[in-house]
């Protein structure tokens, strides 16, 4: 299937640059990651099944 065969009205065409695979195993923002992990430990994830009032 080529780019011209894709119905772009319903599906966006996204091309991913393979050179970005260099960053897969690297932590780019260690302080922000540490802060986010700490917040998740304290607060946890939100409940998804309930509606907020």
Secondary structure, DSSP 8 states (H G I E B T S, - for coil): --GGGS-TTTS------GGGGGGTT--S-HHHHHHHHHHHHHT----SSS---
